[in-house]
Amino acid sequence: MHPAGHVSRDSAQVPLTLFRKVNRAVAASGDLERLRALARRWPVDLLQEWRNPEVTHLLAEAAALIETSGTLGDYIKFATSMDFLGGMLDRQNTTKLTNAFLRTLARAERDASDGLISGVAARGSPFSIAVTVREILGIATTTIRFVDPFADIVLLDEFAVLAPEGIQTQVLLSNKSAGRGFGAVAQRWRSEHGAQHPLEARAADNPLLHDRLIILDGRRCVAVGQSFNKLAERSMSYFLEVHPAEVASETVEFYDWVWEGAAPV
């Protein structure tokens, strides 16, 4: 273990692209609902309606979503077909637009059907937040790791308590937050809950410790839209499982490394 929670690994070795991958993965997960909404508004006859300003805006929205959630090939086809609307090949181009959009929607639906975790909590809805978090934590069979640099008593009293009995709960937070009394709170928790809700907390002074995550069984990784002490307080928040699997694996591996170098709280 590294002294005082300082991670000694050369920062040049840290996979900086990991965080870009996670952001893209989370964005792609959130795109499904927007794709579904566009599908409900998609014109029955795009060939006749594409000049309508509302439809033009819809196509622009679809292009942005295909760029983040679709394949590069479909995005190029979609963007090129849009650029060439208004010529002799409008029928072919509008068909290509519809097909590229439907393929992207189908892929997003397929990913969602693979059992990926997702949820949205509306602003000012503590009950729905608790229900969502309980459902996510209920998947774990061995360990739950909360990653939140701003973790405080709220994380333990309102969320960790929702974990199934006997599951090891881990909290990874920043040294700054740990210095605000989290250690005393954690000790009180251990005294009250014991083996019923076993707790281990560690603090790291790492500039890359900025994500908010729930890691289940050291394998599945759920991104959380806000710190747990601010969930849905001012705006809605999301819970989205990081995918594809290789991005989730990289994320878990990175935070395993941070955990190993962090100081007990």
C-alpha positions in Angstrom: 0.0 0.0 0.0 1.3 3.4 -0.9 1.9 5.8 2.1 -0.7 8.4 2.9 -3.0 7.4 0.1 -0.6 8.6 -2.6 -0.6 6.5 -5.7 3.0 5.9 -6.8 2.4 4.6 -10.3 3.9 6.8 -13.0 1.1 9.0 -14.3 2.3 8.5 -17.8 1.2 4.9 -17.5 -2.4 5.7 -16.5 -4.7 5.0 -19.4 -6.0 8.6 -19.9 -8.1 7.4 -22.9 -10.1 5.3 -20.5 -12.1 8.2 -19.3 -13.0 9.3 -22.8 -14.1 5.7 -23.5 -16.3 5.7 -20.4 -17.8 9.0 -21.4 -18.6 7.7 -24.8 -20.0 4.5 -23.4 -22.3 6.4 -21.0 -23.4 8.7 -23.8 -24.3 5.8 -26.0 -26.4 4.2 -23.3 -28.3 7.4 -22.7 -28.9 7.8 -26.5 -31.3 4.9 -26.6 -34.2 6.8 -25.2 -33.5 9.7 -27.6 -33.3 7.3 -30.5 -36.7 5.9 -29.4 -38.2 9.4 -29.2 -36.9 10.2 -32.8 -38.4 6.9 -34.1 -41.8 8.0 -32.8 -41.4 11.2 -34.7 -39.9 9.7 -37.9 -41.9 10.7 -41.0 -44.0 8.0 -42.7 -42.8 9.4 -46.1 -39.4 11.0 -45.6 -39.1 11.6 -49.4 -42.1 14.0 -49.3 -41.4 15.6 -45.9 -37.7 16.1 -45.6 -38.0 19.8 -46.6 -40.2 20.5 -43.6 -38.1 22.5 -41.0 -39.1 20.2 -38.2 -38.0 17.1 -40.2 -34.7 18.8 -41.1 -34.1 19.4 -37.4 -35.1 15.8 -36.7 -32.5 14.6 -39.2 -29.8 16.7 -37.6 -30.7 15.2 -34.2 -30.5 11.7 -35.7 -27.1 12.4 -37.3 -25.7 13.5 -33.9 -27.0 10.3 -32.3 -25.7 8.0 -35.0 -22.3 9.6 -34.6 -22.2 8.6 -31.0 -24.2 5.3 -31.0 -23.9 4.0 -34.5 -21.1 2.6 -36.7 -18.8 4.9 -38.6 -20.2 3.4 -41.8 -23.7 4.3 -40.9 -22.7 7.8 -39.8 -20.9 8.5 -43.1 -23.9 7.1 -45.1 -26.3 9.2 -43.1 -24.3 12.5 -43.3 -23.6 12.0 -47.0 -27.2 11.3 -47.8 -28.3 14.4 -45.9 -25.8 16.5 -47.9 -27.1 15.3 -51.2 -30.8 15.9 -50.5 -32.4 18.1 -53.1 -31.0 16.3 -56.2 -32.0 13.6 -58.6 -31.3 10.8 -56.0 -33.6 11.9 -53.3 -35.5 8.6 -53.2 -32.3 6.6 -52.7 -30.9 9.1 -50.2 -34.1 9.2 -48.0 -34.1 5.4 -48.0 -30.5 5.4 -46.9 -31.3 7.8 -44.1 -34.1 5.7 -42.8 -32.1 2.5 -43.0 -29.1 3.9 -41.2 -31.3 5.3 -38.5 -33.1 2.0 -38.0 -29.9 0.0 -37.9 -28.6 2.3 -35.1 -31.8 2.0 -33.2 -31.7 -1.8 -33.5 -28.2 -2.0 -32.2 -29.0 0.2 -29.2 -32.1 -1.9 -28.5 -30.0 -5.0 -28.7 -27.4 -3.7 -26.2 -30.2 -2.7 -23.9 -31.7 -6.2 -24.1 -28.3 -7.7 -23.0 -29.2 -6.9 -19.4 -27.4 -3.6 -19.1 -28.3 -1.5 -16.0 -29.9 1.8 -16.6 -32.2 4.2 -14.7 -33.1 7.9 -14.3 -34.1 9.7 -11.1 -36.1 12.8 -11.4 -35.1 15.9 -9.5 -36.5 15.9 -5.9 -37.5 12.2 -5.9 -35.7 10.5 -3.0 -37.9 7.5 -3.1 -37.3 6.7 -6.8 -33.6 7.2 -6.2 -33.6 4.7 -3.3 -35.6 2.2 -5.3 -33.2 2.5 -8.2 -30.1 2.2 -6.1 -31.5 -0.8 -4.2 -32.2 -2.6 -7.4 -28.7 -2.0 -8.6 -27.0 -3.1 -5.4 -29.3 -6.2 -5.3 -27.4 -7.6 -8.2 -24.2 -7.9 -6.3 -23.2 -11.3 -4.7 -19.8 -10.5 -3.2 -18.8 -6.9 -3.2 -20.1 -3.4 -3.9 -17.6 -0.6 -4.4 -18.8 3.0 -4.3 -16.4 5.4 -6.1 -17.1 9.0 -5.2 -14.4 11.6 -4.4 -17.1 13.6 -2.4 -18.5 10.8 -0.4 -19.8 11.7 3.0 -22.3 10.4 5.6 -25.1 10.5 3.0 -23.5 7.7 1.0 -23.5 5.4 4.0 -26.8 6.3 5.7 -29.0 6.6 2.6 -27.3 4.2 0.0 -24.9 1.7 1.4 -27.5 0.7 3.9 -29.6 -0.5 0.9 -27.0 -3.2 0.0 -28.0 -6.9 0.6 -26.9 -8.2 4.0 -23.5 -9.8 4.1 -22.2 -8.1 1.0 -18.8 -6.4 1.4 -19.2 -2.7 0.9 -16.2 -0.6 -0.1 -16.0 3.2 -0.4 -13.3 4.9 -2.4 -13.1 8.6 -1.7 -10.7 11.5 -1.8 -8.3 12.4 1.0 -10.0 15.8 1.2 -13.4 14.2 1.9 -11.9 11.7 4.3 -10.4 14.6 6.2 -13.9 16.0 6.8 -14.8 13.4 9.3 -15.6 10.4 7.1 -13.4 8.1 9.3 -15.5 8.7 12.4 -18.7 8.1 10.4 -17.3 4.9 9.0 -16.3 3.7 12.5 -19.7 4.4 13.8 -21.2 2.4 10.9 -18.9 -0.6 11.6 -20.0 -0.5 15.3 -23.7 -0.4 14.4 -23.8 -2.8 11.5 -20.9 -5.2 12.0 -20.9 -8.3 9.8 -24.5 -7.5 8.6 -23.1 -4.7 6.4 -19.3 -5.0 6.4 -17.6 -1.8 5.4 -14.1 -0.9 4.2 -13.2 2.6 3.1 -10.1 4.0 1.5 -8.9 7.5 0.6 -6.7 8.4 -2.4 -5.0 11.6 -3.3 -5.3 11.0 -7.0 -6.2 13.7 -9.6 -8.0 11.1 -11.7 -10.4 10.1 -8.9 -13.3 12.1 -10.2 -15.8 9.5 -11.4 -18.9 8.5 -9.6 -19.4 4.8 -9.9 -20.9 1.6 -8.4 -18.8 -1.4 -9.2 -20.5 -4.7 -8.6 -18.6 -7.9 -7.8 -15.4 -6.4 -9.3 -16.9 -6.8 -12.8 -19.9 -4.7 -13.6 -19.6 -0.9 -13.5 -22.4 1.6 -13.3 -21.8 5.3 -13.9 -23.7 7.7 -11.6 -24.6 11.2 -12.9 -23.8 13.0 -9.6 -22.1 12.6 -6.3 -24.3 10.6 -3.9 -24.7 13.5 -1.6 -26.3 15.5 -4.4 -28.3 12.9 -6.3 -31.2 14.5 -8.1 -31.1 17.4 -5.7 -31.0 20.1 -8.4 -31.5 18.1 -11.6 -32.3 14.6 -12.7 -29.6 12.0 -12.4 -28.8 8.8 -14.3 -27.5 5.4 -13.6 -25.9 3.8 -16.7 -23.9 0.6 -16.9 -20.6 1.2 -18.7 -20.3 -0.9 -21.8 -19.0 -2.5 -24.0 -17.4 -5.1 -21.7 -13.8 -4.1 -22.5 -14.4 -0.5 -21.4 -16.1 -1.7 -18.2 -13.1 -4.1 -17.6 -10.6 -1.2 -18.1 -12.6 1.0 -15.7 -12.7 -1.7 -13.0 -9.0 -2.5 -13.4 -8.1 1.2 -13.1 -10.0 1.7 -9.9 -8.7 -1.6 -8.5 -5.2 0.0 -9.0 -6.3 3.2 -7.2 -7.9 1.1 -4.4 -4.7 -0.8 -3.8 -2.7 2.4 -3.5 -5.2 4.1 -1.2 -5.0 4.5 2.6 -7.5 2.9 4.9 -10.1 5.2 6.5 
